[in-house]
């Protein structure tokens, strides 16, 4: 595990969540849509998601406690210059899944396509 990844894993989900909201809302999407995407990926309901935000859970714990959607592996493409399906570290790949979903939301993609239905 490289030290840059370790730094990302220790970041609190709560510190990044407002950036997800801002990115989506600037493009006319809603907090509810952001939360729906996060819930689809992680299996968290609204209450559990809020608890992770309130407790400033780090990404490592956030994903360790998640029930990742069985269709998450269908999330492919490039995010932050990396091809998601080529990322070997499981946790980094899961974080990039979330980044990619938020990115697709902000780009106006239909929710059923984002949720790989």
C-alpha positions as CSV (number, residue, x, y, z in Angstrom):
1,X,0.0,0.0,0.0
2,X,1.5,3.3,-1.0
3,X,1.5,6.2,1.5
4,X,-0.6,8.4,-0.7
5,X,-3.4,5.7,-0.6
6,X,-3.0,5.4,3.2
7,X,-3.6,9.2,3.5
8,X,-6.8,8.8,1.4
9,X,-8.0,5.8,3.4
10,X,-7.7,7.8,6.7
11,X,-9.6,10.8,5.3
12,X,-13.1,11.1,6.9
13,X,-16.0,10.4,4.6
14,X,-17.6,13.5,6.1
15,X,-14.8,15.7,4.8
16,X,-15.4,14.6,1.2
17,X,-19.2,14.3,1.3
18,X,-19.8,18.1,0.9
19,X,-17.6,18.0,-2.2
20,X,-19.8,15.3,-3.7
21,X,-22.8,17.4,-3.0
22,X,-21.3,20.6,-4.4
23,X,-20.2,18.8,-7.6
24,X,-23.7,17.3,-8.2
25,X,-25.7,20.4,-7.1
26,X,-23.6,22.7,-9.4
27,X,-25.0,20.5,-12.2
28,X,-28.6,20.6,-11.1
29,X,-28.6,17.3,-9.2
30,X,-29.9,16.9,-5.6
31,X,-28.6,15.8,-2.3
32,X,-31.3,13.0,-2.4
33,X,-29.7,11.8,-5.7
34,X,-26.2,11.9,-4.2
35,X,-27.4,9.9,-1.2
36,X,-29.3,7.4,-3.4
37,X,-26.1,6.7,-5.4
38,X,-24.1,6.3,-2.2
39,X,-26.8,4.0,-0.7
40,X,-26.8,1.9,-3.9
41,X,-23.1,1.4,-3.8
42,X,-22.7,0.8,0.0
43,X,-26.0,-0.6,1.1
44,X,-26.3,2.2,3.8
45,X,-29.7,3.6,4.6
46,X,-30.1,7.3,5.3
47,X,-29.7,6.9,9.0
48,X,-26.5,4.8,8.8
49,X,-25.1,7.2,6.2
50,X,-25.7,10.1,8.5
51,X,-24.1,8.3,11.4
52,X,-20.9,7.8,9.3
53,X,-21.0,11.6,8.5
54,X,-21.6,12.5,12.2
55,X,-18.9,10.2,13.5
56,X,-16.4,11.3,10.8
57,X,-15.8,7.7,9.8
58,X,-12.6,7.3,7.7
59,X,-12.9,5.8,4.2
60,X,-11.3,2.5,5.3
61,X,-14.0,1.9,8.0
62,X,-16.8,3.4,5.7
63,X,-16.1,0.7,3.1
64,X,-15.2,-2.1,5.5
65,X,-18.7,-1.8,7.0
66,X,-20.5,-1.4,3.7
67,X,-22.4,-4.1,1.9
68,X,-21.0,-3.3,-1.6
69,X,-23.6,-3.7,-4.3
70,X,-23.1,-6.9,-6.4
71,X,-23.2,-4.8,-9.5
72,X,-20.4,-2.5,-8.4
73,X,-18.0,-4.3,-10.6
74,X,-20.0,-3.0,-13.6
75,X,-18.6,0.5,-12.8
76,X,-15.8,0.9,-15.3
77,X,-14.0,3.7,-17.0
78,X,-11.4,6.3,-16.1
79,X,-11.5,8.5,-13.0
80,X,-8.7,10.8,-11.8
81,X,-6.5,9.4,-14.6
82,X,-6.9,5.7,-13.5
83,X,-8.9,3.0,-15.2
84,X,-11.1,1.7,-12.4
85,X,-11.1,-1.9,-13.4
86,X,-7.2,-1.9,-13.3
87,X,-7.0,-0.6,-9.7
88,X,-5.6,-3.6,-7.8
89,X,-6.2,-2.3,-4.2
90,X,-9.7,-3.2,-3.3
91,X,-10.3,-0.2,-1.0
92,X,-9.0,2.3,-3.6
93,X,-11.1,0.7,-6.3
94,X,-14.2,1.1,-4.0
95,X,-13.4,4.7,-3.4
96,X,-13.0,5.3,-7.1
97,X,-16.3,3.5,-7.7
98,X,-18.0,6.2,-5.6
99,X,-16.0,9.0,-7.3
100,X,-17.2,7.6,-10.7
101,X,-20.8,7.4,-9.7
102,X,-20.8,11.0,-8.4
103,X,-19.0,12.1,-11.6
104,X,-21.7,10.4,-13.7
105,X,-24.4,12.0,-11.7
106,X,-22.8,15.5,-12.2
107,X,-22.6,14.8,-15.9
108,X,-26.3,14.3,-16.1
109,X,-26.4,10.6,-16.7
110,X,-29.8,9.0,-16.1
111,X,-30.1,7.5,-12.6
112,X,-31.0,4.0,-13.9
113,X,-27.8,4.0,-15.9
114,X,-25.7,5.2,-13.0
115,X,-27.2,2.5,-10.8
116,X,-26.3,-0.1,-13.5
117,X,-29.9,-1.3,-13.8
